[in-house]
Amino acid sequence: MNNHHPSVKNILERARAERRAALSAADCVELCRAYEIPVPPQALASSAADAIRVAAQIGYPVAMKISSPEIQHKTEVGGVALNLGEAAAVETSFKLLSARAKGSRPEATLEGVLVQKMVPGGIELIVGASTDPSFGKLVAFGVGGVMVETLSDITFRLAPVTIAEARSMLDGIRSQGVLNGLRGGEAVNRDALTALVRKVSLLVDDFPEIAEVDLNPVFASPAGAIAADVRILLDFEPAPARFRPSQEEILRAMNRIMRPDSIAVIGASAEDGKIGNSVLKNLINGGYQGRIIPIHPSLDSVLGRKAFRSIKEVPERVDVAVFAIPARLVASVLAECGQKSVAGAVLIPSGFAETGNVEMQREVLAVAREHNIRLMGPNIYGFYYTPKSLCATFCTPYDVRGKVALSSQSGGVGMAILGFSRSTKMGVSAIVGLGNKVDIDEDDLLTFFEKDPDTEVVAMHVEDLKDGRSFAEVAKRVSVKKPVIVLKAGRTAAGARAARSHTAALAGNDRIYDDVLRQSGVVRAYSLNEMLEFARCIPMLPTPAGENVLIITGAGGSGVLLADACVDNGLKLMEMPTDLDQAFRKFIPPFGAAGNPVDITGGEPPATYQNAIRLGLTDTRVHSLVLGYWHTIITPPMVFAKLTAQVVEEQRRRGIDKPVVASLVGDVEVEEACAYLFERQIPAYAYTTEKPVVVLGAKYKWARGAGIFG
Amino acid sequence: MNNHHPSVKNILERARAERRAALSAADCVELCRAYEIPVPPQALASSAADAIRVAAQIGYPVAMKISSPEIQHKTEVGGVALNLGEAAAVETSFKLLSARAKGSRPEATLEGVLVQKMVPGGIELIVGASTDPSFGKLVAFGVGGVMVETLSDITFRLAPVTIAEARSMLDGIRSQGVLNGLRGGEAVNRDALTALVRKVSLLVDDFPEIAEVDLNPVFASPAGAIAADVRILLDFEPAPARFRPSQEEILRAMNRIMRPDSIAVIGASAEDGKIGNSVLKNLINGGYQGRIIPIHPSLDSVLGRKAFRSIKEVPERVDVAVFAIPARLVASVLAECGQKSVAGAVLIPSGFAETGNVEMQREVLAVAREHNIRLMGPNIYGFYYTPKSLCATFCTPYDVRGKVALSSQSGGVGMAILGFSRSTKMGVSAIVGLGNKVDIDEDDLLTFFEKDPDTEVVAMHVEDLKDGRSFAEVAKRVSVKKPVIVLKAGRTAAGARAARSHTAALAGNDRIYDDVLRQSGVVRAYSLNEMLEFARCIPMLPTPAGENVLIITGAGGSGVLLADACVDNGLKLMEMPTDLDQAFRKFIPPFGAAGNPVDITGGEPPATYQNAIRLGLTDTRVHSLVLGYWHTIITPPMVFAKLTAQVVEEQRRRGIDKPVVASLVGDVEVEEACAYLFERQIPAYAYTTEKPVVVLGAKYKWARGAGIFG
């Protein structure tokens, strides 16, 4: 708004000239005023007499604070006096504060003493901004005050924020209840608070040299929000430049890499057990229809395919080179690929940064940048892209096509993706290993998957985001169209330490990740299995039209547990309208319970399930169904599965397609029934009342993030 | 301690005579003094002059509060004045407070005005006590003050509490950090606070007519803890008497029921599909070796067993009668069972309270009490007891013997237990349906399982505890020897509502359940699947000797996720001693990471896994191992499984038996490897880094509750 406001510019220019790391209290107030961030009436006094004059002008009681760019923690040096009610006190305080400041910090430049009107009170809050190496400028909001300090209840967003984003921060803290007023008091002025948060975010966005802002406390009341104290830290060191090709450039390269017409295998081998042999076999056996070109120092052909001594000898264009040679040989061959205008290199070899060879990795990247080659890896299993029957990996081929693209930073997690996919017959479009992520990262993949007609959902295992801001920007755009799931490893301090020793990656503060990922519309998975189940189920579930979830259960006991799970997963149990309640009662025994859950009771025949499910699907006020099946002789598991699939299919044909998930409790036959339902795109789980609800909850998280419900 | 302190007795007797529902402020102070609960110096003043005298005596500044048993919320009627610094203010306040009290509550008995020394400050806390219909007297502790009020951060224990239990309450609140001092301040006096909590718990335990105590605020400081305001509510209505047979009586009856020599089937039937047919078949086909006696109105034999017209005609003693007749016929046949001195009746029929027939259920219970018959159910599937090959249910037989006893209140959950057990080959000793739980409940089962040599772990699905206090007492005793797992359904408000419509059970406040179950050493499962996995794995895992958990992983990525999971589940990642670090480094490649996780890296042969696991098992500082396996060609899944089982077995033979759990990531072959490990009592899961850690965490929760680590 006040983009490059002249007074702010002047203050910062002076600070830069004086090589200051911080602003004085008076300058902080000046910046706030320029950005219309409310501060109490105040002025700088250079003498006791001056202070008395200022105090008289602004009115008692006043607070006084020494103003010096070198003294940030004014209280610590005894540089603050509060609640001064008269001229005598102001006079004494001026002398006292000045003396203390000089005494404890003789080297500090003392600008004077700031005389400030005491704020009449309100809820104590904190608003701030900081600079994160991955995410850049962040704005923060939290509850302050003595008691809540220990809770560190604070929320972050990428700066700058819109008014709506700022408003979401007010709802984003655990103790948000305080904003509604305490002990029957009035609620704070949310608009004023929201505007203040937004202005702080604009300030740091406009002036990158502002490294940190700390408004603490901010007093919020029904009347408004006012910053009683302000600290601002500076950093004139420019942030390191990021490699950020345009979206078009990324897309052009990624298309050639993921959907190549020709692939060279550097280090192709005829010898079983060699990586260069596995890769070549997988390309061939996987059914890839493009040109496969083995590169081998001596052989004329490998596994029946014509081989070349060097990539430079290949007559036609090569899109991708898969490297299956030792790390130390990569750089020189990569330069040859460059001469051949290869779009991407898939660097399977390990032995780079993860083993301490940071320099070798840097060298390889330099070669790639010089020749405009994008690098996948190093230290990866390769990648799968099923629409092209492409298995550019040393693992086993995978060919169940589907709508989910997955990526992993870790090879182990990649193998878990593969095993889980095969075991559950999860259809995938791509599985990509990112490993040390020297170049191609999640942003690049998202940019490709956004346009990829064969991908509808993206799930990513992430240990760090090298450029979190860029990821957030791309994810925000993509997630509106295609759900983006992220498993962020290293959530905890211990996990983060493990991540550092594993990939030398700096794991960020998890709260920041949590907030920014949500801000970007990302569905966060908190465990490996959750990521896999989300990837499997989110594409199966149609987008719900609203928040009303209805439980229909044959087992009352399951109903209770399903209701618990709905609450745990942020789902809204529909309030049952009277007419719908009546309609359900027609189908269920008199002692069954309508309401929500609808308890049809255990002894009912298939028709009761059928009628109840059909009613739930056809009533337009119901947006999603959670089914609880109880194994009985009168309605055996496969009968339930078939009738459920049939009713859902019948309504789909009529154009009614709502999310339906099911929990099946019973003897082992329920497992077969679950498989049957899953094959018909209805997530169904045995012996658990939680999992079906967790996956439905994930779909809702995505829908809310994408603004589906307006 | 001050059991039936005379002054407390007098005050309460007077209140009883005057039919008071509460005590006056002055009486509250009197009770606190009797129990040595610190309160500020104070005295009741009957006139303004008196008030001035008191104030002078105790010293300024003072607070003043009207004292009347009818006025509990003194602030609401303007009956409180704070921070009075001089006689004039005291005089004015006396008149003002008295006038206000008379004005707003003319009918109230005004005892006078309490003049109290102002407390110099400290952290604001709340200590209280309440009376719960299921748990009886509870003591509560929480953080008070304006800001945290909205967090309702409060913890409960059964009263009375020991000093250790009171101390655990201080650690049991989220914002416990405030007790360590704010903004660099000193920590509060924990001993004083603990003593105060304990005394409140003793007060309500000694005097059941004290329904509620509310010390709010309590100011805690380095100097001590002092109750600035006290409210006490009374209830002279005696609590309804509970049916509480002695432990010996329970045991005698339960032994006859669970290990019967003879079982009658009321309503035995030769007709397929009838419940009376299924029950009889299951008893016979299950292999039960005791006498099976069909009761049938006309047949001489059913399924080849001699039948009787009535149980009264059976010549020998009958231990158990399984009812498979309509609800309305139960009461009269039960009376006949009584004449026959049957120990227990298993009431399979539904149609009682769960369908609104509360009266019929009450009648059946009255008959049972009259004849000293214990009732299981009604509205249940029956029960299994594998040591006797006993399947007294209408479900399918189950015969995999093991150490776990399970119970469920819901039939659906019971079927999930059965299916999960069969699917995972989980060995069980018993599965018991409790249904409407008109008589036999979890306490009775625990009392039996405590002594049952075939049961080592008990897992229970619970929707309500009719006598929570009794359960807690028994669970506390049993859980020290045998882990007790509880899945409490109806945790959330929505779930609790569903529970009410399901079993007409009053679902208690979940925080109370959470705290009391923990106090009783119970391991709480938060989902159905968790309960089942805990039941499966806790008996497999040996008891750890200490808190040091070590992760050994082939996949660095798994290591990060396993470390996250350890933190999430309250496990302590061992700090790696330098010598042990050196020892591990001998086995792993130079770029592998020692520390914790020990990352042996992915490309290693079986010997590396073997050496690392052996070292982890033999080093006495390591107490538990979490293994992360990564599927590679060099160490395939079954090779890993076999070597792991072999090393664990080799050390078990040497007397070293530590908990070992494993996460296997890889292609589908890892599933077979997991099954192999599970068969050898090593919990191992595919495609998840969380589950193995969650079950290890459950074992640790039990061990801590049972005081294993001292």
Interface residues (C-beta under 8 A of the other chain):
Chain A: I123 E124 V143 G145 V146 M147 V148 E149 T150 L151 R174 S175 Q176 G177 V178 N180 L182 R183 G273 S350 E354 T355 G356 C395 T396 S408 Q409 S410 G411 G412 V413 M415 A416 L418 G419 F420 R422 S423 H461 E463 A489 G490 R491 T492 A493 A494 G495 R497 A498 A499 S501 H502 T503 S527 L528 N529 L532 I551 T553 G554 A555 G556 G557 S558 G559 V560 L561 L562 A563 D564 A565 C566 V567 D568 L573 P589 P590 F591 A593 G595 P597 D599 G602 G603 G628 W630 H631 I633 V665 G666 D667 V668 E669 V670 E671 A686 Y687 T688 T689 E690 K691
Chain B: I123 E124 V143 G145 V146 M147 V148 E149 T150 L151 R174 S175 Q176 G177 V178 N180 L182 R183 G273 S350 G351 E354 T355 G356 C395 T396 S408 Q409 S410 G411 G412 V413 M415 A416 L418 G419 F420 R422 S423 H461 E463 A489 G490 R491 T492 A493 A494 G495 R497 A498 A499 S501 H502 T503 S527 L528 N529 L532 I551 T553 G554 A555 G556 G557 S558 G559 V560 L561 L562 A563 D564 A565 C566 V567 D568 L573 P589 P590 F591 A593 G595 P597 D599 G602 G603 G628 W630 H631 I633 V665 G666 D667 V668 E669 V670 E671 A686 Y687 T688 T689 E690 K691
